[in-house]
Amino acid sequence: MKIDRLVPYLVDNCLLVLVYTDAGLVGVGEAGLWAHHRLVFEAINDLADYFVGRDPGAMEHHYQAVTRNAHFSGPILSAALSGVDIALWDILGQSVGKPVHELLGGACRKRLKVFANAVGETVAEHVERAKAAVDSGYSSIRVMPFLPDWERQNPSQYIGTAAEIVASVRAGIGNDVDLGVEIHRNLSPDEAITLAREIEPLRILYYEDPVAPESLEALRYVAAHVNIPIAFGERGHSLFQFKELLDTRAVAMIRPDLSLAGGFTQCKKIAACAEASFISIFPHLMGSPVNMAAFVQFGASIPNYALMESGSSRLDEIVDEPLTVESGHVAVPDRPGIGIKIREKLLSKFPYRPHKITTAVRSDGSVAH
């Protein structure tokens, strides 16, 4: 069996890649550099020159051949390779009639815990949405404790409001529900420390992305001054970056994105590195039902999976059997490959929506976060 074609599709705010073979099997994957899909789209087209005519089952060889050819790397190439890698594993699973998780060592669990986001324009809305999610069966909530235009406030104001939101949500859902706090890289190291110390008594499961990803020194500084487990790494795009992140010993959870950090081939290695240090995997999931299906296969195959987002149902009709959330969990399917088939004729129903660059500014006009 040989690869016949690689075809990228810009769909809504997602980038899918279909890999066709001369045996009639078609694999589907997704690339996850969501702010720059058009650049990755072109990278996938460029990669077709290498992949067409080759064995779809040689995933490790293909990754090494492409990344070591000229030793240029970065998130664009990695996202493109990730989407292709997912599709190749999908083809392999279909060819032997097994789900991808069985090819990766077998299922470590029958279902995966997912969380619901609690966001709102007021403190009360955060609480209402968190309580509604718990009432619908979720046992894990993530709160994003910032209100609209918070950047234009003084630090004492937005840190105080963030602390109020977290405390109010915890009071609303009780102490038996897991609660994570997503900072979204919005704070300086000292601001992140100040907020963390205020919410430490609230039994926080994780403190996500307290600072921007460019400086591991800043991350270490924050970790040394707070007593909440830190989750970090959703912008990471290589095994080597995650090795350096793990070496900081500043994190309790890492956040590899299957569609950005090398697909199944590389993320399985990342998870193994973390497992050796008792670090949990908290995958970063965005995109279409294709990503959801692939992430479930990945999460099922690793022993140190923690939880992930519950995905979006907006594009469910582009696949034949979208996965669904029941009681805060997603069941691991046993269909071959990643467990879904793409409905190509429906892709044109969702025209591409590119990411627009918007600038959050502070009251003095400077760029925030």
Buried (B, 14 or more C-beta within 10 A) or exposed (E): BEBBEBBBBBBBBBBBBBBBBEEEBBBBBBBBBBEBBEBBBEBBBEBBEBBBEBBBBEBEEBBEEBBEEEEEBEBBBBBBBBBBBBBBBBBBBBBEEBBBBBBBEEBBBEBBBBBBBBBBEEBEBBBBBBBEBBEEEBBBBBBBBBBEEBBBBEEEEBBBBBBBBBBBBBEBBEEEBBBBBBBBBBBBBEBBBBBBBBBEEBEBBBBBBBBBBEEBEBBBBBBEBBEBBBBBBBBBBBBEBBBEBBEBEBBBBBBBBBBBBBBBBBBBBBBBBBBEEEBBBBBBBBBBBBBBBBBBBBBBBBEBBBBBBBBBEEBBEBBEEBBEBEEBBBBBBEBBBBBBBBEBEEBEEBEBEEEEEEEEEEEEEEEEB
